[in-house]
Amino acid sequence: MNVAIIGCGYVGTAVAKCWQQKMTLMITATTTTPERVLELQNIAQKVVVLQGSDRNGLESVLHGQDCVLLSVAPNRGSSYKDTYLQTAETVVEAIKKSSIKQLIYTSTCSLYGDKKGVLVDEETPTEPESENQRILNQTEQVLLTELKDKLHVCILRLGGIYGVNRELVKIYSRIAGKTRPGDGSEAANWIHLDDIVGAIEFARHYHLQGIYNLVDDANLSSREIIDSVCEVHNLPRVTWDTSQSSDRYYNARISNQKIKDAGYKLIHPQMLF
């Protein structure tokens, strides 16, 4: 099987390393950064430097592919519109000229917006709060509507990402000992890199289509997570100022039941502190 990874950043690189272990997969990886070519050549049979707006380049990359992972993220100085929406639109046009059977796209659970901590699932309407979130929402719709009669489209809405080189202590240590606005009661939805890779491979192998939330089972609040990180790593505790409104722009407890019902078993159902 020929597989292409459009965007070999934190997630895409980890997926490439996983797919490299499967002798039946031939990997093509793309990057916008020429300096990363040598690194990626160690984990992919073919590496191409291109921008998401490069239609001819994407048509060439996607020709002869069976499955494509779209896992992009903005570089410094690039806009959400260029990174996500324009890339998706270009990919859609390129796919229409290909024989690809499946597209897997990594999206975000933040699209649900502020649900006041209520449990939401894939049937819950999205309520993007910012212009960037609206662009991400549009990106999903482009992929789902434009390709619905062409191939299987699987959208994985990810929680906050942590894992190797992005451990929780690295993420939260900068606020240790400081005062945060609000009371920290907002739902925090996280997913470990291992499970993102595992779910992407599961989706590829079983040809999943549709939208799936991907978060762990921990179901902790921001305050509970921050307290645990500080306790485990002997960091000064964070204090909360309830006279100020929280700076979290979304608050929803995310259900992961759909992907578990499909048969995916979480590698890290609880958080690693």
TALINLIN-V569134 format. One record per helix or strand. SS is the DSSP state (A for helix, B for strand). FROM is the first residue (numbers start at 1). TO is the last residue. Records with the same first field share a line. If there is no record, write none. Layout:
BEGIN
SS: FROM-TO / FROM-TO
END
This chain:
BEGIN
B: 2-6 / 26-31 / 46-49 / 67-70 / 102-108 / 114-120 / 152-158 / 160-163 / 166-166 / 179-181 / 187-187 / 190-192 / 210-214 / 221-221 / 239-241 / 251-254
A: 10-20 / 34-41 / 55-62 / 80-95 / 109-112 / 131-146 / 168-175 / 193-205 / 222-232 / 257-261
END
